[in-house]
Amino acid sequence: MTHVEQDDDAVVRMRDITIEFPGVKALESVDLTLRAGEVHTLMGENGAGKSTLIKALTGVYPIDAGTIHIDGAARIFKGTADAQDAGVWTVYQEVNLCANLSVGENVMLGQERRGPLGIDWKATNAEARGHLESLGLRIDPRSSLASHSIAIQQLVAISRAMVSDCKVLVLDEPTSSLDRGEVEQLFAVMRGLRERGVAILFVTHFLDQVYEISDRLTVLRNGRLVGEYAATALTRGELIAKMLGRELAALDEIDAAERAIDRTGAPLLAASGLGRRGVIDPVDIDVFDGEVVGIAGLLGSGRTELARLLYAADRADTGTVRVRGDVTRLRTPRESIAQRFAFASEDRRGEGIVADLTVGENIVLGMQARRGWLRRVPAAEKDAVVQEYISSLGIRPADQDALIRNLSGGNQQKVVLARWLAMAPQLLILDEPTRGIDVGAKADIQQLVARLSAEGLSVVFISSELEEVLRLAQRIVVLRDRRKIGELTTTADTDVDELVEIIAQGDSKESAA
Amino acid sequence: MNKLLRHRLVLPIGALVALILVNTIARPSFLSVTVRDGELYGSIIDILRNSAPLMLVALGMTMVIATRGIDLSVGALMAVSGAVSLTIIAGSPRPNDLGVIAVAIGAGIAVTLIFGVWNGFLVAVVGIQPIIATLVLMLAGRGIALLITQGFITTINSTPYQFMAQGYVFGLPFAFLVAVAAIIVVAIVERRTALGMLTEAVGINPTASRLAGVRSRGIIWGAYAGSGLLAGIAGILYSSNIMAADANSAGLNIEVDAILAVVLGGTSLAGGKFTLAGTVIGVYTIQTLTSTITFLGVPPAVTPVFKAAVIIIVCLAQSSRVKGWVRRLSAARPPAPPRTGAGAGEPVRLGQEVQVP
């Protein structure tokens, strides 16, 4: 297990870190060691305690027990400013800079060069330019931050850390919204910083990236330390096994895509020419009973927009929808619910969960809304339904009175799914149901979709992970630039390359159909 | 014990108990209740009776605030219901007839209910910000009341009408029993049905609630309508107490007291989770405070300053940030953290930022 060597070169030594939230022990006696000049990846499922550990290191959360040594000196962080003074800087997934300021102002914020007339912007921008260029970033410091891509903004955030003699740089899922080229650029910067002796703590969900950049790994599970390993010492399978505590053969067993679908009768949902001006061009889409229809395309191709029109979360201004052959006007989510449609938004926090309510209340919310406020779901029925879904979906903690905001992303997603399943839908529209959740919960959700569709539930499944779409969907609608450019029925030998080809080229053998 | 201390009603109750203690020390007769002709009298009883209008208004305000809204029009609506009701009674040849009084009260409350529906329409359907939408009636309501009374302060002589504010039932003030009944009805409507949970869902996350099929428009609309209705009843009680429809001073500034009572009770102005028990305690705290100030001989004009002082203390005590400071102060005392080189850099950095040539 953990080999605690004499860490003379340890920049960060966290020992026995324990953090408790009301009702949840987020971390229990966890150790973390970061050495100068290494990229150290923190691994674990959602809910394993990665974010909590990072927040302890960066001063966001006070620790309930344990010690933090930076450069051999014991530290107690009372806030992020303390951590930054000690040389610990963070770049979050959502960049925490001021979008309305210039790049130079962001980089030099609080460290502006001063002259006799206040801030000397020329010198400040020149210094900012120097910091940016040392990361290989050739952009004008006077340009507005908002005019740059998220990837560039992240590099600007890193530059900002470098201005203040950063010894430890925490990168919390920086790659989740970057494309391949941008990831390469980020990795080049990380390697450069490693040369300069910066200790980098890296968090990602992408296993490829873990092996590409990491020197060392620390694995957490359920708020406890599994161990610290050299990256070369663990195979991919071993790593996943350590994260999950079980083998992940389960995913390979899902082969829903090859299931035959009876497309002779009237489809459950047939939308023709469904569109909304300025949002998405008119799209034809059919969903048959028990069918999983995948929607593939790049970010911004109109996937989410199409899902929202199907559910009437946004109102379509063209097109007709037929439900089992009958023309049906869907104008509000309530009308969709009346047709037993369900929709899980990609924005789980903003549009899925009700953060300050309990797990149980979140699950019965949909049922209750359908019954109306006068007829409360009886307590016994509520308990039965909630317990059923907590156990069948494996929601952790298995406590219906826990506030949902204290749950991990994957568990929150399961609660949102439970809310819909409790209403016995006939069409489930899932927009990125597995985004930002760990491998284990991903497998759970995919298995659930495969099982429910085999039982007759129709599903519209959107994911930016093409393997996932290919694994689950019997038919795939491909979108690009807010237009439908193709549709293919998957077969045993449809592979990702073929799908990528269609997304890239915009034609397919069946696209004319 | 620890769990008890962390309960969210500890602070509001603590504030109320502290106020009662101060009063009792200053005036030992404060807690004494005397029985005359089977009716209870005393300072406490006065507080229970006089707080009835505020209680009604604050209950409605709690529901509106839970939807992320606010209702500034409640004071003006009190003036309207009093004006409608007294104008009907004053115009009737039989001001002591129970039927006439019932019609008058019903009309007064119906008018404010309609105004509450209007507020809800502006907020829930038209989508106007609550503070602006209810400001309309806050300003216009007193004018409407003056129109109804034709610019006069309508006064009446009607023993049954006076009974509402000053009469006794089972030895207790009738107005207090009205307040208790309102508390029970609101609690049943909110917590025995699903309305409370759905209201909280709408207040916490309107988008998610809409996608889950919650009729948020109806729920928000209903909260304003309810608030208007309760303000109407409060206006009847108020006019019964002075037996006059005073459009200019009926319910003056009561919206502020009601908001304070809700916040003191622990319901966040950001909406979402609400507590009716907290609001009840908040109302009695405000009312006790008002009567304390009067007793201490503070000129009425200065009263707001004292209220403000007490409010700020309670709000500070509720602030999670202040709680954090207190916790860190008490936690940091035993083992002084070793200060190292980097810590010394702090003042320098501060100096850089403050220094402006």
Interface residues (C-beta under 8 A of the other chain):
Chain A: P62 I70 A73 A74 R75 I76 K78 D85 A86 G87 G110 R114 P116 L117 G118 Y311 A313 P333 R334 I337 F343 S345 G350 E351 G352 I353 V354 A355 D356 L357 E361 L365 G366 Q368 A369 R370 R371 G372 W373 L374 R375 R376 V377 R419
Chain B: R192 T193 A194 L195 M197 L198 E200 A201 I204 N205 T207 A208 S209 R210 L211 A212 G213 V214 R215 I219 G272 K273 R328 A332 P337 P338 T340 G341 A342 G343 G345 E346 R349 E353 V356 P357
